[in-house]
Amino acid sequence: MKNLFALKGKKILVTGASSGIGRQIAISCSELGAKIIITARNKERLEATYTLLKGCGHQMIIADLSEIQSRTKILNEIEILDGLVQNAGYNELIPSSFYDEENFKKITDINYKLPVLFTSELLKGKKIARGASIVFISSISAYRPAIGYGLYAGAKSALIGAAKTFAIELGKKNITVNLISPGMIVTDFVKNIHTEEELINHLKSYPLTRLGEPVDVANACIFLLSDAARWITGINLVVDGGITAK
């Protein structure tokens, strides 16, 4: 029987692949036979991800998506894609009375503007194949906001709207476009903005009695990139250990 979850031979670009969720998505997809293109700003950490990829034929591109030159570089160096994972993201806890032009722009650009703009540029450059799969990484913060998450929640909400529009527009090309909204996933990034006590308190709220791991998101991403999800588009798949069920 054909393994519908296999990714053998698929060319998949993963942004923000230097650590955390993006790194695990790249690794997990490579384990199922995909040819992975990874990109991020940090050369040392991206190289570390590259060494963990399984198989051969992978590609690494150091790039800052906020720079048009970097985005153009990616377009010029990659082949036509069968899969795209827009994972690059950023957050810092900022109470609403402390918003300013700088932090507003940084958070909304990285989490909304750049993934949407870069996807548009890839489409315009004919770098996404017919029948390809696009996955945006959003967050349950979009509809379960918390103190200090206002800018991040707003950007991720906008991303959901944009992704669903992509899904409608690209359906005629048989390109699926979906989102994954993770709950609290234990990464170095999360550890940097939350104390150990805060993480323990979060854990108590989850029906599955544990916080998520990057592989939990990677597994969901594999499904949406695979042929098993070929008739699924425009959905926001929540991977949150049941916290939004409460």
ChimeraX commands (.cxc) that place a marker at each C-alpha (Angstrom):
marker #1 position 0.00,0.00,0.00 radius 0.5
marker #1 position 1.28,3.46,-0.88 radius 0.5
marker #1 position 2.42,5.51,2.10 radius 0.5
marker #1 position 0.43,8.72,1.66 radius 0.5
marker #1 position 2.50,10.44,4.35 radius 0.5
marker #1 position 5.81,9.90,2.56 radius 0.5
marker #1 position 7.48,13.03,1.22 radius 0.5
marker #1 position 10.03,11.31,-1.00 radius 0.5
marker #1 position 11.35,13.60,-3.71 radius 0.5
marker #1 position 9.29,16.63,-2.65 radius 0.5
marker #1 position 11.24,19.90,-2.53 radius 0.5
marker #1 position 10.20,21.78,0.61 radius 0.5
marker #1 position 11.35,25.22,1.76 radius 0.5
marker #1 position 11.25,25.88,5.52 radius 0.5
marker #1 position 11.77,29.43,6.76 radius 0.5
marker #1 position 12.98,30.14,10.28 radius 0.5
marker #1 position 14.69,26.74,10.31 radius 0.5
marker #1 position 17.61,27.61,12.58 radius 0.5
marker #1 position 15.96,26.45,15.80 radius 0.5
marker #1 position 12.83,25.24,17.56 radius 0.5
marker #1 position 9.77,24.34,15.53 radius 0.5
marker #1 position 11.33,25.22,12.17 radius 0.5
marker #1 position 14.37,23.06,12.81 radius 0.5
marker #1 position 12.23,20.07,13.77 radius 0.5
marker #1 position 9.93,20.49,10.76 radius 0.5
marker #1 position 12.97,20.43,8.47 radius 0.5
marker #1 position 14.44,17.37,10.18 radius 0.5
marker #1 position 11.16,15.43,10.27 radius 0.5
marker #1 position 10.41,16.15,6.60 radius 0.5
marker #1 position 13.90,15.03,5.61 radius 0.5
marker #1 position 13.37,11.75,7.50 radius 0.5
marker #1 position 10.40,11.06,5.22 radius 0.5
marker #1 position 12.43,11.60,2.06 radius 0.5
marker #1 position 11.92,15.28,1.26 radius 0.5
marker #1 position 14.65,17.46,-0.20 radius 0.5
marker #1 position 14.79,20.36,2.19 radius 0.5
marker #1 position 15.74,23.98,1.64 radius 0.5
marker #1 position 16.32,25.73,4.94 radius 0.5
marker #1 position 16.68,29.45,5.46 radius 0.5
marker #1 position 17.24,31.79,8.40 radius 0.5
marker #1 position 19.45,34.71,9.41 radius 0.5
marker #1 position 21.77,32.98,11.87 radius 0.5
marker #1 position 24.51,31.15,9.95 radius 0.5
marker #1 position 25.84,29.08,12.87 radius 0.5
marker #1 position 22.47,27.80,14.01 radius 0.5
marker #1 position 21.28,27.14,10.45 radius 0.5
marker #1 position 24.41,25.09,9.79 radius 0.5
marker #1 position 23.60,23.08,12.93 radius 0.5
marker #1 position 20.15,22.32,11.50 radius 0.5
marker #1 position 21.68,21.33,8.17 radius 0.5
marker #1 position 23.91,18.72,9.80 radius 0.5
marker #1 position 20.82,17.08,11.34 radius 0.5
marker #1 position 18.96,16.60,8.05 radius 0.5
marker #1 position 18.64,13.04,6.81 radius 0.5
marker #1 position 19.33,11.99,3.23 radius 0.5
marker #1 position 20.95,14.15,0.57 radius 0.5
marker #1 position 20.22,16.91,-1.91 radius 0.5
marker #1 position 19.37,19.51,0.72 radius 0.5
marker #1 position 20.11,23.23,0.47 radius 0.5
marker #1 position 20.92,25.94,3.00 radius 0.5
marker #1 position 20.46,29.67,2.29 radius 0.5
marker #1 position 21.44,32.31,4.84 radius 0.5
marker #1 position 18.89,35.08,4.41 radius 0.5
marker #1 position 17.02,37.80,6.26 radius 0.5
marker #1 position 13.47,37.88,4.90 radius 0.5
marker #1 position 13.13,41.53,5.88 radius 0.5
marker #1 position 15.62,42.40,3.13 radius 0.5
marker #1 position 14.43,42.34,-0.46 radius 0.5
marker #1 position 17.93,41.31,-1.58 radius 0.5
marker #1 position 17.74,38.20,0.60 radius 0.5
marker #1 position 14.31,37.25,-0.68 radius 0.5
marker #1 position 15.50,37.74,-4.26 radius 0.5
marker #1 position 18.54,35.58,-3.49 radius 0.5
marker #1 position 16.29,32.74,-2.36 radius 0.5
marker #1 position 14.12,33.02,-5.47 radius 0.5
marker #1 position 17.20,32.89,-7.70 radius 0.5
marker #1 position 18.79,29.91,-5.96 radius 0.5
marker #1 position 15.88,27.51,-5.44 radius 0.5
marker #1 position 14.13,25.10,-7.76 radius 0.5
marker #1 position 10.37,24.89,-8.07 radius 0.5
marker #1 position 8.84,23.93,-4.72 radius 0.5
marker #1 position 6.41,21.16,-3.85 radius 0.5
marker #1 position 6.03,22.47,-0.33 radius 0.5
marker #1 position 6.50,25.71,1.60 radius 0.5
marker #1 position 6.47,26.12,5.37 radius 0.5
marker #1 position 6.34,29.74,6.50 radius 0.5
marker #1 position 7.56,29.27,10.05 radius 0.5
marker #1 position 9.69,32.35,10.77 radius 0.5
marker #1 position 8.24,34.22,13.74 radius 0.5
marker #1 position 9.07,36.48,16.64 radius 0.5
marker #1 position 7.50,37.63,19.90 radius 0.5
marker #1 position 8.29,39.60,23.00 radius 0.5
marker #1 position 5.92,40.26,25.88 radius 0.5
marker #1 position 4.77,43.89,25.64 radius 0.5
marker #1 position 1.87,45.31,27.70 radius 0.5
marker #1 position -0.54,47.35,25.58 radius 0.5
marker #1 position 0.47,50.64,27.22 radius 0.5
marker #1 position 4.07,50.15,26.01 radius 0.5
marker #1 position 3.51,49.72,22.26 radius 0.5
marker #1 position 5.62,51.97,20.06 radius 0.5
marker #1 position 6.39,52.29,16.36 radius 0.5
marker #1 position 9.48,50.09,16.59 radius 0.5
marker #1 position 8.08,47.05,18.42 radius 0.5
marker #1 position 4.78,47.29,16.53 radius 0.5
marker #1 position 6.57,47.17,13.17 radius 0.5
marker #1 position 9.00,44.42,14.17 radius 0.5
marker #1 position 6.37,42.01,15.48 radius 0.5
marker #1 position 3.81,42.60,12.73 radius 0.5
marker #1 position 6.42,42.51,9.96 radius 0.5
marker #1 position 7.98,39.19,11.03 radius 0.5
marker #1 position 4.74,37.41,11.89 radius 0.5
marker #1 position 2.44,38.75,9.16 radius 0.5
marker #1 position 3.87,41.04,6.48 radius 0.5
marker #1 position 6.98,39.06,5.51 radius 0.5
marker #1 position 5.50,35.53,5.28 radius 0.5
marker #1 position 2.60,36.87,3.21 radius 0.5
marker #1 position 4.81,39.05,1.00 radius 0.5
marker #1 position 7.41,36.32,0.47 radius 0.5
marker #1 position 4.72,33.79,-0.45 radius 0.5
marker #1 position 3.36,36.27,-3.00 radius 0.5
marker #1 position 6.85,36.76,-4.43 radius 0.5
marker #1 position 7.37,33.01,-4.74 radius 0.5
marker #1 position 4.09,32.70,-6.60 radius 0.5
marker #1 position 4.92,35.62,-8.87 radius 0.5
marker #1 position 8.31,34.05,-9.58 radius 0.5
marker #1 position 6.61,30.75,-10.47 radius 0.5
marker #1 position 8.54,28.94,-7.77 radius 0.5
marker #1 position 5.56,27.00,-6.37 radius 0.5
marker #1 position 4.42,24.00,-8.39 radius 0.5
marker #1 position 0.84,23.13,-9.27 radius 0.5
marker #1 position -0.38,20.71,-6.63 radius 0.5
marker #1 position 2.04,22.05,-4.02 radius 0.5
marker #1 position 1.26,22.54,-0.34 radius 0.5
marker #1 position 1.77,25.73,1.67 radius 0.5
marker #1 position 1.69,25.74,5.47 radius 0.5
marker #1 position 1.77,28.87,7.62 radius 0.5
marker #1 position 2.62,28.57,11.31 radius 0.5
marker #1 position 0.23,30.73,13.31 radius 0.5
marker #1 position -0.59,30.47,17.04 radius 0.5
marker #1 position -3.52,29.90,19.37 radius 0.5
marker #1 position -2.69,33.42,20.59 radius 0.5
marker #1 position -4.73,34.63,17.62 radius 0.5
marker #1 position -7.93,33.70,19.44 radius 0.5
marker #1 position -6.75,32.96,22.98 radius 0.5
marker #1 position -4.79,36.14,23.80 radius 0.5
marker #1 position -2.82,36.62,26.99 radius 0.5
marker #1 position -1.23,39.55,28.79 radius 0.5
marker #1 position 1.65,40.96,26.76 radius 0.5
marker #1 position 0.69,39.09,23.59 radius 0.5
marker #1 position -1.41,41.79,21.93 radius 0.5
marker #1 position 0.84,42.62,19.00 radius 0.5
marker #1 position 1.71,38.96,18.40 radius 0.5
marker #1 position -1.95,37.90,18.60 radius 0.5
marker #1 position -2.96,40.62,16.17 radius 0.5
marker #1 position -0.27,39.67,13.65 radius 0.5
marker #1 position -1.13,35.98,13.82 radius 0.5
marker #1 position -4.84,36.79,13.40 radius 0.5
marker #1 position -4.01,38.72,10.25 radius 0.5
marker #1 position -1.91,35.79,9.02 radius 0.5
marker #1 position -4.90,33.46,9.36 radius 0.5
marker #1 position -7.03,35.75,7.20 radius 0.5
marker #1 position -4.34,36.05,4.55 radius 0.5
marker #1 position -3.70,32.31,4.41 radius 0.5
marker #1 position -7.37,31.53,3.92 radius 0.5
marker #1 position -7.45,34.02,1.05 radius 0.5
marker #1 position -4.43,32.31,-0.53 radius 0.5
marker #1 position -6.33,29.01,-0.22 radius 0.5
marker #1 position -9.31,30.36,-2.16 radius 0.5
marker #1 position -7.22,32.01,-4.85 radius 0.5
marker #1 position -4.83,29.10,-5.41 radius 0.5
marker #1 position -7.40,26.31,-5.41 radius 0.5
marker #1 position -7.66,26.39,-9.21 radius 0.5
marker #1 position -3.96,25.47,-9.34 radius 0.5
marker #1 position -4.57,22.57,-6.93 radius 0.5
marker #1 position -2.30,24.27,-4.38 radius 0.5
marker #1 position -3.40,23.68,-0.81 radius 0.5
marker #1 position -2.87,26.40,1.80 radius 0.5
marker #1 position -3.34,25.69,5.48 radius 0.5
marker #1 position -2.22,26.88,8.89 radius 0.5
marker #1 position -1.08,25.25,12.11 radius 0.5
marker #1 position -1.77,27.05,15.37 radius 0.5
marker #1 position 0.38,25.58,18.13 radius 0.5
marker #1 position -0.24,26.00,21.83 radius 0.5
marker #1 position 2.67,26.31,24.24 radius 0.5
marker #1 position 5.59,24.51,22.61 radius 0.5
marker #1 position 8.75,24.15,24.69 radius 0.5
marker #1 position 11.55,25.73,22.69 radius 0.5
marker #1 position 14.53,27.89,23.64 radius 0.5
marker #1 position 12.48,30.87,22.45 radius 0.5
marker #1 position 9.64,30.07,24.86 radius 0.5
marker #1 position 12.06,29.45,27.70 radius 0.5
marker #1 position 13.54,32.90,27.13 radius 0.5
marker #1 position 10.24,34.73,27.57 radius 0.5
marker #1 position 8.74,32.58,30.35 radius 0.5
marker #1 position 10.10,31.58,33.74 radius 0.5
marker #1 position 10.14,27.93,34.78 radius 0.5
marker #1 position 7.34,28.70,37.25 radius 0.5
marker #1 position 5.21,30.18,34.45 radius 0.5
marker #1 position 5.74,27.11,32.30 radius 0.5
marker #1 position 4.73,24.81,35.16 radius 0.5
marker #1 position 1.57,26.86,35.68 radius 0.5
marker #1 position 0.78,26.64,31.97 radius 0.5
marker #1 position 1.23,22.86,32.08 radius 0.5
marker #1 position -1.49,22.54,34.71 radius 0.5
marker #1 position -4.02,24.03,32.30 radius 0.5
marker #1 position -3.51,21.49,29.52 radius 0.5
marker #1 position -5.89,18.48,29.39 radius 0.5
marker #1 position -3.07,16.28,28.10 radius 0.5
marker #1 position -1.03,17.33,31.17 radius 0.5
marker #1 position 2.10,18.30,29.24 radius 0.5
marker #1 position 3.34,21.14,27.12 radius 0.5
marker #1 position 3.97,20.58,23.44 radius 0.5
marker #1 position 7.26,19.68,21.79 radius 0.5
marker #1 position 8.47,20.82,18.35 radius 0.5
marker #1 position 7.91,17.30,16.97 radius 0.5
marker #1 position 4.18,17.62,17.74 radius 0.5
marker #1 position 3.95,20.54,15.33 radius 0.5
marker #1 position 6.27,18.86,12.82 radius 0.5
marker #1 position 4.00,15.81,12.67 radius 0.5
marker #1 position 0.98,17.98,11.88 radius 0.5
marker #1 position 3.00,19.80,9.24 radius 0.5
marker #1 position 4.01,16.52,7.59 radius 0.5
marker #1 position 0.33,15.61,7.26 radius 0.5
marker #1 position -0.57,18.91,5.59 radius 0.5
marker #1 position 2.42,18.67,3.21 radius 0.5
marker #1 position 1.65,15.07,2.27 radius 0.5
marker #1 position -0.68,13.55,-0.32 radius 0.5
marker #1 position -2.90,12.42,2.56 radius 0.5
marker #1 position -4.11,16.03,2.86 radius 0.5
marker #1 position -4.58,16.69,-0.85 radius 0.5
marker #1 position -8.28,17.68,-0.41 radius 0.5
marker #1 position -7.74,19.82,2.67 radius 0.5
marker #1 position -7.25,23.54,2.20 radius 0.5
marker #1 position -8.04,26.73,4.07 radius 0.5
marker #1 position -8.03,25.12,7.52 radius 0.5
marker #1 position -6.33,26.20,10.72 radius 0.5
marker #1 position -5.15,23.01,12.45 radius 0.5
marker #1 position -4.89,23.58,16.20 radius 0.5
marker #1 position -2.10,21.62,17.91 radius 0.5
marker #1 position -2.49,22.64,21.52 radius 0.5
marker #1 position -2.85,19.67,23.86 radius 0.5
marker #1 position -6.54,20.49,24.30 radius 0.5
marker #1 position -6.18,23.90,25.95 radius 0.5
marker #1 position -8.69,25.59,23.63 radius 0.5
marker #1 position -11.26,22.85,24.33 radius 0.5
marker #1 position -11.74,24.28,27.81 radius 0.5
marker link #1:1,2 radius 0.2
marker link #1:2,3 radius 0.2
marker link #1:3,4 radius 0.2
marker link #1:4,5 radius 0.2
marker link #1:5,6 radius 0.2
marker link #1:6,7 radius 0.2
marker link #1:7,8 radius 0.2
marker link #1:8,9 radius 0.2
marker link #1:9,10 radius 0.2
marker link #1:10,11 radius 0.2
marker link #1:11,12 radius 0.2
marker link #1:12,13 radius 0.2
marker link #1:13,14 radius 0.2
marker link #1:14,15 radius 0.2
marker link #1:15,16 radius 0.2
marker link #1:16,17 radius 0.2
marker link #1:17,18 radius 0.2
marker link #1:18,19 radius 0.2
marker link #1:19,20 radius 0.2
marker link #1:20,21 radius 0.2
marker link #1:21,22 radius 0.2
marker link #1:22,23 radius 0.2
marker link #1:23,24 radius 0.2
marker link #1:24,25 radius 0.2
marker link #1:25,26 radius 0.2
marker link #1:26,27 radius 0.2
marker link #1:27,28 radius 0.2
marker link #1:28,29 radius 0.2
marker link #1:29,30 radius 0.2
marker link #1:30,31 radius 0.2
marker link #1:31,32 radius 0.2
marker link #1:32,33 radius 0.2
marker link #1:33,34 radius 0.2
marker link #1:34,35 radius 0.2
marker link #1:35,36 radius 0.2
marker link #1:36,37 radius 0.2
marker link #1:37,38 radius 0.2
marker link #1:38,39 radius 0.2
marker link #1:39,40 radius 0.2
marker link #1:40,41 radius 0.2
marker link #1:41,42 radius 0.2
marker link #1:42,43 radius 0.2
marker link #1:43,44 radius 0.2
marker link #1:44,45 radius 0.2
marker link #1:45,46 radius 0.2
marker link #1:46,47 radius 0.2
marker link #1:47,48 radius 0.2
marker link #1:48,49 radius 0.2
marker link #1:49,50 radius 0.2
marker link #1:50,51 radius 0.2
marker link #1:51,52 radius 0.2
marker link #1:52,53 radius 0.2
marker link #1:53,54 radius 0.2
marker link #1:54,55 radius 0.2
marker link #1:55,56 radius 0.2
marker link #1:56,57 radius 0.2
marker link #1:57,58 radius 0.2
marker link #1:58,59 radius 0.2
marker link #1:59,60 radius 0.2
marker link #1:60,61 radius 0.2
marker link #1:61,62 radius 0.2
marker link #1:62,63 radius 0.2
marker link #1:63,64 radius 0.2
marker link #1:64,65 radius 0.2
marker link #1:65,66 radius 0.2
marker link #1:66,67 radius 0.2
marker link #1:67,68 radius 0.2
marker link #1:68,69 radius 0.2
marker link #1:69,70 radius 0.2
marker link #1:70,71 radius 0.2
marker link #1:71,72 radius 0.2
marker link #1:72,73 radius 0.2
marker link #1:73,74 radius 0.2
marker link #1:74,75 radius 0.2
marker link #1:75,76 radius 0.2
marker link #1:76,77 radius 0.2
marker link #1:77,78 radius 0.2
marker link #1:78,79 radius 0.2
marker link #1:79,80 radius 0.2
marker link #1:80,81 radius 0.2
marker link #1:81,82 radius 0.2
marker link #1:82,83 radius 0.2
marker link #1:83,84 radius 0.2
marker link #1:84,85 radius 0.2
marker link #1:85,86 radius 0.2
marker link #1:86,87 radius 0.2
marker link #1:87,88 radius 0.2
marker link #1:88,89 radius 0.2
marker link #1:89,90 radius 0.2
marker link #1:90,91 radius 0.2
marker link #1:91,92 radius 0.2
marker link #1:92,93 radius 0.2
marker link #1:93,94 radius 0.2
marker link #1:94,95 radius 0.2
marker link #1:95,96 radius 0.2
marker link #1:96,97 radius 0.2
marker link #1:97,98 radius 0.2
marker link #1:98,99 radius 0.2
marker link #1:99,100 radius 0.2
marker link #1:100,101 radius 0.2
marker link #1:101,102 radius 0.2
marker link #1:102,103 radius 0.2
marker link #1:103,104 radius 0.2
marker link #1:104,105 radius 0.2
marker link #1:105,106 radius 0.2
marker link #1:106,107 radius 0.2
marker link #1:107,108 radius 0.2
marker link #1:108,109 radius 0.2
marker link #1:109,110 radius 0.2
marker link #1:110,111 radius 0.2
marker link #1:111,112 radius 0.2
marker link #1:112,113 radius 0.2
marker link #1:113,114 radius 0.2
marker link #1:114,115 radius 0.2
marker link #1:115,116 radius 0.2
marker link #1:116,117 radius 0.2
marker link #1:117,118 radius 0.2
marker link #1:118,119 radius 0.2
marker link #1:119,120 radius 0.2
marker link #1:120,121 radius 0.2
marker link #1:121,122 radius 0.2
marker link #1:122,123 radius 0.2
marker link #1:123,124 radius 0.2
marker link #1:124,125 radius 0.2
marker link #1:125,126 radius 0.2
marker link #1:126,127 radius 0.2
marker link #1:127,128 radius 0.2
marker link #1:128,129 radius 0.2
marker link #1:129,130 radius 0.2
marker link #1:130,131 radius 0.2
marker link #1:131,132 radius 0.2
marker link #1:132,133 radius 0.2
marker link #1:133,134 radius 0.2
marker link #1:134,135 radius 0.2
marker link #1:135,136 radius 0.2
marker link #1:136,137 radius 0.2
marker link #1:137,138 radius 0.2
marker link #1:138,139 radius 0.2
marker link #1:139,140 radius 0.2
marker link #1:140,141 radius 0.2
marker link #1:141,142 radius 0.2
marker link #1:142,143 radius 0.2
marker link #1:143,144 radius 0.2
marker link #1:144,145 radius 0.2
marker link #1:145,146 radius 0.2
marker link #1:146,147 radius 0.2
marker link #1:147,148 radius 0.2
marker link #1:148,149 radius 0.2
marker link #1:149,150 radius 0.2
marker link #1:150,151 radius 0.2
marker link #1:151,152 radius 0.2
marker link #1:152,153 radius 0.2
marker link #1:153,154 radius 0.2
marker link #1:154,155 radius 0.2
marker link #1:155,156 radius 0.2
marker link #1:156,157 radius 0.2
marker link #1:157,158 radius 0.2
marker link #1:158,159 radius 0.2
marker link #1:159,160 radius 0.2
marker link #1:160,161 radius 0.2
marker link #1:161,162 radius 0.2
marker link #1:162,163 radius 0.2
marker link #1:163,164 radius 0.2
marker link #1:164,165 radius 0.2
marker link #1:165,166 radius 0.2
marker link #1:166,167 radius 0.2
marker link #1:167,168 radius 0.2
marker link #1:168,169 radius 0.2
marker link #1:169,170 radius 0.2
marker link #1:170,171 radius 0.2
marker link #1:171,172 radius 0.2
marker link #1:172,173 radius 0.2
marker link #1:173,174 radius 0.2
marker link #1:174,175 radius 0.2
marker link #1:175,176 radius 0.2
marker link #1:176,177 radius 0.2
marker link #1:177,178 radius 0.2
marker link #1:178,179 radius 0.2
marker link #1:179,180 radius 0.2
marker link #1:180,181 radius 0.2
marker link #1:181,182 radius 0.2
marker link #1:182,183 radius 0.2
marker link #1:183,184 radius 0.2
marker link #1:184,185 radius 0.2
marker link #1:185,186 radius 0.2
marker link #1:186,187 radius 0.2
marker link #1:187,188 radius 0.2
marker link #1:188,189 radius 0.2
marker link #1:189,190 radius 0.2
marker link #1:190,191 radius 0.2
marker link #1:191,192 radius 0.2
marker link #1:192,193 radius 0.2
marker link #1:193,194 radius 0.2
marker link #1:194,195 radius 0.2
marker link #1:195,196 radius 0.2
marker link #1:196,197 radius 0.2
marker link #1:197,198 radius 0.2
marker link #1:198,199 radius 0.2
marker link #1:199,200 radius 0.2
marker link #1:200,201 radius 0.2
marker link #1:201,202 radius 0.2
marker link #1:202,203 radius 0.2
marker link #1:203,204 radius 0.2
marker link #1:204,205 radius 0.2
marker link #1:205,206 radius 0.2
marker link #1:206,207 radius 0.2
marker link #1:207,208 radius 0.2
marker link #1:208,209 radius 0.2
marker link #1:209,210 radius 0.2
marker link #1:210,211 radius 0.2
marker link #1:211,212 radius 0.2
marker link #1:212,213 radius 0.2
marker link #1:213,214 radius 0.2
marker link #1:214,215 radius 0.2
marker link #1:215,216 radius 0.2
marker link #1:216,217 radius 0.2
marker link #1:217,218 radius 0.2
marker link #1:218,219 radius 0.2
marker link #1:219,220 radius 0.2
marker link #1:220,221 radius 0.2
marker link #1:221,222 radius 0.2
marker link #1:222,223 radius 0.2
marker link #1:223,224 radius 0.2
marker link #1:224,225 radius 0.2
marker link #1:225,226 radius 0.2
marker link #1:226,227 radius 0.2
marker link #1:227,228 radius 0.2
marker link #1:228,229 radius 0.2
marker link #1:229,230 radius 0.2
marker link #1:230,231 radius 0.2
marker link #1:231,232 radius 0.2
marker link #1:232,233 radius 0.2
marker link #1:233,234 radius 0.2
marker link #1:234,235 radius 0.2
marker link #1:235,236 radius 0.2
marker link #1:236,237 radius 0.2
marker link #1:237,238 radius 0.2
marker link #1:238,239 radius 0.2
marker link #1:239,240 radius 0.2
marker link #1:240,241 radius 0.2
marker link #1:241,242 radius 0.2
marker link #1:242,243 radius 0.2
marker link #1:243,244 radius 0.2
marker link #1:244,245 radius 0.2
marker link #1:245,246 radius 0.2
view
